[in-house]
């Protein structure tokens, strides 16, 4: 297929799209390797979209070339037909290659810390797909993918580029926003997922008072930890632990739906303890202190994504979160770059602007 030259169109009409990152509970169950064998348990993942959005802006560039720039990475410009998918920015190159889009500078601006385990690269891919789809729609009159198609496409491209099994919860949170339970039927006769809104948009502002999110000051290494979990699960050695994780993820979702934050916190802490037992490296010393402090304050605490650095989030009654906040500040002050993140629930998913 001929390479599209986006430069002439973008000279006059820069395109921008943005999407939210997420917190999660029951992550990893969104990987097919886990939820298909466990389908008899009705496994689910809950995610909470945050207003730390990733913005992708498309600008004109040299025809036949793709230029990608993003904070925390060295910018890279390459011919479209030889872009490497295994590059640090390889996912963005993969999306551009799928759309056969050259003559474009992809400028990425994320308000979440780099490699913070909040789903940043997947969010950027969703925003890029939305931006390129809008550009091609305006240039050629073709219909863009709908929200579900956007999530499925972003996941498919990421899994292909990564060469390892990947979950889809990051893409779903980025596309839909809000606080949702994602059910994984694992049945070829059913859709790959179903969505249940756990907290309506009108209630999300009140819910913000029950959340606390901390960046631990070091980047996460989820690929290594996810790989360990996959190998353990396939071998059968930890399968009983994942049955427990599926149970506590459903228990968390039901508690959240009933606004029983004490029950939700209990489920979080138990799920976190199981993951720590399987892979102690999901938490370092600072992470251990944060989660212990949250539990002592009557809150739940959990890694984001697969842990191993990145972020930890807490959930609890508003007064308990307020009690926990200065304690976390003190713990985080011991490490450079570690901090409480200023964020709220984002009820809106991916947005495209021209």
C-alpha positions in Angstrom: 0.0 0.0 0.0 1.3 3.5 -0.9 2.5 5.6 2.0 0.1 8.4 2.8 1.7 11.8 2.9 0.0 13.7 5.8 2.2 16.8 5.6 0.2 18.9 3.2 -3.0 18.4 5.2 -1.3 19.0 8.6 0.3 22.2 7.3 -3.1 23.9 7.6 -4.9 21.6 10.1 -2.8 20.2 13.0 -4.7 17.3 14.7 -4.7 16.6 18.4 -6.1 13.8 20.5 -5.9 13.0 24.2 -6.8 10.1 26.5 -6.7 9.4 30.3 -4.4 7.0 32.1 -5.7 4.7 34.8 -5.6 3.0 38.2 -6.4 -0.7 38.3 -7.5 -3.6 40.5 -7.4 -7.1 39.1 -5.0 -6.2 36.3 -3.3 -9.1 34.6 -6.6 -10.9 34.4 -7.2 -8.8 31.3 -4.5 -10.9 29.6 -6.2 -13.8 27.7 -3.7 -16.3 29.0 -5.3 -15.8 32.5 -8.9 -15.0 31.9 -9.7 -17.7 29.4 -8.8 -20.7 31.6 -10.4 -18.9 34.5 -13.6 -18.0 32.7 -15.6 -20.3 35.0 -14.8 -17.7 37.8 -16.2 -14.8 35.8 -12.9 -12.9 36.2 -12.9 -9.1 36.0 -10.7 -6.1 36.1 -11.7 -2.7 37.6 -10.0 0.5 36.4 -10.4 4.1 37.3 -9.5 6.7 34.6 -7.4 9.6 35.8 -7.3 13.2 34.4 -3.5 12.9 33.9 -4.1 12.8 30.1 -1.7 11.9 27.3 -1.9 14.3 24.4 -0.8 13.4 20.9 -0.3 16.2 18.3 0.2 15.6 14.6 2.4 18.1 12.8 3.8 18.1 9.2 7.2 16.4 8.6 9.3 15.1 5.6 7.3 12.9 3.3 7.8 9.2 3.8 9.2 9.8 7.3 7.8 9.5 10.8 9.2 11.7 13.6 8.3 10.8 17.2 9.0 13.0 20.2 8.0 12.3 23.8 9.3 13.5 27.2 11.6 11.0 28.7 12.7 9.5 25.4 15.2 10.5 22.7 13.3 11.8 19.7 13.5 9.6 16.6 12.9 10.2 12.9 12.9 7.3 10.4 11.6 6.2 7.0 8.1 4.7 7.6 8.9 1.4 5.8 12.0 0.7 8.1 10.7 1.9 11.5 11.7 -0.6 14.2 8.9 -2.0 16.4 11.4 -2.9 19.1 12.5 0.8 19.6 11.7 2.5 22.9 9.1 4.5 20.8 8.3 1.4 18.7 4.6 1.3 19.7 4.1 4.7 18.1 6.0 3.6 15.0 3.9 0.5 14.8 0.7 2.6 14.9 2.0 4.9 12.1 3.0 1.9 10.1 -0.4 0.3 10.4 -2.0 3.4 9.0 0.7 3.8 6.4 1.1 7.4 7.5 4.3 9.3 6.6 5.1 13.0 6.5 4.1 13.3 10.2 5.7 14.5 13.4 4.0 12.7 16.3 4.5 14.9 19.4 3.5 13.2 22.6 2.9 15.1 25.9 2.0 13.1 29.0 1.0 14.6 32.3 1.8 11.3 34.1 5.4 10.4 35.0 7.2 8.3 32.4 6.9 4.6 33.0 4.7 5.1 36.0 2.6 1.9 35.5 -0.5 4.0 34.8 -0.8 2.6 31.2 1.0 5.5 29.6 2.2 3.9 26.4 -1.1 2.2 25.7 -2.9 5.5 26.3 -0.6 7.3 23.8 -1.4 4.6 21.3 -5.1 5.1 21.7 -4.7 8.9 21.3 -2.5 8.4 18.3 -5.0 6.0 16.6 -7.7 8.6 17.2 -5.6 11.4 15.8 -4.5 9.5 12.7 -8.1 8.2 12.1 -9.4 11.7 12.2 -6.7 12.9 9.9 -7.4 10.2 7.3 -11.1 10.7 7.7 -10.7 14.3 6.7 -8.3 13.6 3.9 -10.1 10.6 2.4 -13.6 10.6 3.8 -13.2 7.2 5.4 -15.1 6.4 8.6 -13.0 6.2 11.7 -13.2 3.2 14.1 -15.7 3.4 16.9 -14.7 3.3 20.5 -14.6 -0.5 20.9 -12.8 -0.9 17.6 -10.2 1.7 18.7 -9.5 -0.2 21.9 -9.3 -3.5 20.1 -7.0 -2.1 17.4 -4.7 -0.4 20.0 -4.4 -3.7 21.9 -3.7 -5.7 18.8 -1.0 -3.4 17.5 0.6 -3.3 21.0 0.6 -7.1 21.4 2.1 -7.6 17.9 4.8 -5.0 18.5 5.7 -6.2 22.0 5.8 -9.9 20.9 4.4 -10.9 24.3 0.9 -11.3 25.6 -0.6 -8.0 26.7 -3.8 -7.0 28.5 -6.4 -4.7 27.2 -7.6 -2.8 30.3 -5.3 0.2 29.6 -6.8 0.8 26.2 -10.4 0.4 27.5 -9.8 2.9 30.3 -8.2 5.3 27.7 -11.1 5.0 25.3 -14.1 5.1 27.7 -12.8 7.0 30.8 -14.7 6.7 34.1 -14.8 3.9 36.7 -15.6 0.6 35.1 -15.7 -3.1 35.7 -14.5 -5.1 32.7 -15.7 -8.7 32.6 -13.7 -11.2 30.6 -16.0 -14.0 29.5 -13.3 -16.1 27.7 -16.1 -17.5 25.5 -15.8 -17.6 21.7 -19.5 -17.1 21.4 -19.5 -13.9 23.6 -17.8 -10.5 23.0 -14.2 -10.3 24.3 -15.3 -8.1 27.2 -18.3 -6.5 28.8 -18.5 -3.1 30.6 -20.2 -2.2 33.8 -20.1 1.4 35.1 -19.4 1.1 38.8 -19.5 4.8 39.7 -21.6 7.1 37.5 -20.1 10.4 36.2 -22.3 12.4 38.6 -20.7 10.7 41.6 -17.1 10.8 40.5 -16.3 14.1 42.1 -17.2 12.8 45.5 -15.2 9.6 44.8 -12.1 11.7 44.4 -11.9 12.3 48.2 -11.5 8.5 48.6 -8.4 8.2 46.4 -4.7 8.9 47.0 -2.1 8.2 44.3 1.7 8.2 44.8 4.6 8.0 42.3 7.4 6.0 44.0 10.2 7.9 42.1 11.4 4.9 40.1 10.1 3.6 36.8 8.3 0.3 36.6 9.4 -2.9 34.9 6.1 -4.6 34.3 7.2 -6.7 31.3 9.6 -8.6 33.6 7.0 -9.2 36.3 4.2 -10.0 33.9 6.5 -12.5 32.2 7.1 -14.1 35.6 3.4 -14.3 36.3 2.7 -15.8 32.9 5.4 -18.5 33.3 4.2 -19.3 36.8 0.6 -19.6 35.7 1.3 -21.7 32.7 3.3 -24.1 34.7 0.4 -24.5 37.2 2.5 -23.6 40.2 0.5 -20.4 41.2 -2.8 -21.1 39.6 -4.6 -21.3 42.9 -3.3 -17.8 43.7 -4.8 -16.5 40.6 -8.1 -18.1 41.5 -7.9 -16.0 44.7 -7.0 -12.9 42.8 -10.1 -13.4 40.6 -12.2 -13.8 43.7 -10.9 -10.6 45.4 -11.2 -8.6 42.1 -14.9 -9.5 41.9 -15.3 -8.8 45.6 -13.7 -5.4 45.1 -16.0 -4.6 42.2 -19.2 -5.5 44.1 -18.0 -3.5 47.2 -17.3 -0.4 45.0 -20.7 -0.7 43.4 -22.3 -0.6 46.9 -19.9 2.2 48.0 -18.6 -0.1 50.8 -15.1 1.3 50.8 -14.1 -0.7 53.9 -14.9 -4.0 52.1 -13.2 -2.7 48.9 -10.1 -1.8 50.9 -10.0 -5.3 52.5 -10.2 -6.9 49.0 -7.4 -4.6 47.7 -5.1 -5.5 50.6 -5.7 -9.2 50.2 -5.1 -9.1 46.5 -1.9 -7.1 47.0 -0.6 -9.6 49.6 -1.1 -12.5 47.2 0.9 -10.7 44.4 3.6 -9.9 46.9 3.8 -13.5 48.0 4.2 -14.7 44.4 6.7 -12.0 43.3 8.2 -10.0 46.2 9.8 -7.6 43.7 6.4 -5.9 43.0 7.1 -3.7 46.0 10.4 -2.2 47.1 11.1 -0.9 50.7 9.3 2.4 50.0 6.4 0.5 48.5 6.2 -1.7 51.5 6.1 1.3 53.8 3.4 3.0 51.8 1.1 -0.1 51.7 1.7 -0.8 55.4 0.8 2.8 56.3 -2.4 2.6 54.2 -3.4 -0.6 55.9 -2.7 0.8 59.3 -4.9 3.8 58.5 -7.8 1.5 57.5 -7.4 2.0 53.7 -6.6 -0.3 50.9 -3.4 0.0 48.9 -2.2 -1.5 45.7 0.4 -1.3 42.9 -0.7 0.1 39.6 -0.2 -2.3 36.6 2.4 -5.0 37.5 4.3 -2.9 40.0 8.1 -3.1 40.2 8.2 0.7 40.5 5.8 3.3 39.2 2.8 4.1 41.3 0.8 2.9 44.3 -2.7 4.0 45.0 -4.9 4.0 48.1 -8.7 3.8 48.6 -10.6 4.5 51.8 -13.2 6.6 53.5 -12.4 10.3 52.9 -11.4 11.0 56.5 -9.1 8.0 56.5 -7.5 9.1 53.2 -6.9 12.6 54.8 -5.3 10.9 57.8 -3.1 8.9 55.4 -2.0 11.8 53.2 0.6 13.4 55.5 2.0 10.0 56.4 2.5 9.2 52.7 4.1 12.6 52.2 6.6 11.9 54.9 7.4 8.4 53.5 7.8 9.7 49.9 10.1 12.6 51.0 12.8 10.0 51.6 13.3 9.5 47.8 14.0 12.0 45.1 11.2 12.4 42.5 8.7 10.4 44.7 5.5 12.4 45.3 1.8 12.5 45.7 0.2 13.0 42.3 -2.4 15.7 41.9 -5.1 13.8 40.0 -8.8 13.1 39.9 -11.2 10.7 38.2 -11.6 11.5 34.5 -15.1 10.6 33.4 -14.2 11.2 29.7 -12.3 8.9 27.5 -10.4 9.7 24.3 -11.1 13.1 22.7 -10.0 14.3 19.2 -9.6 18.0 18.4 -8.7 20.0 15.3 
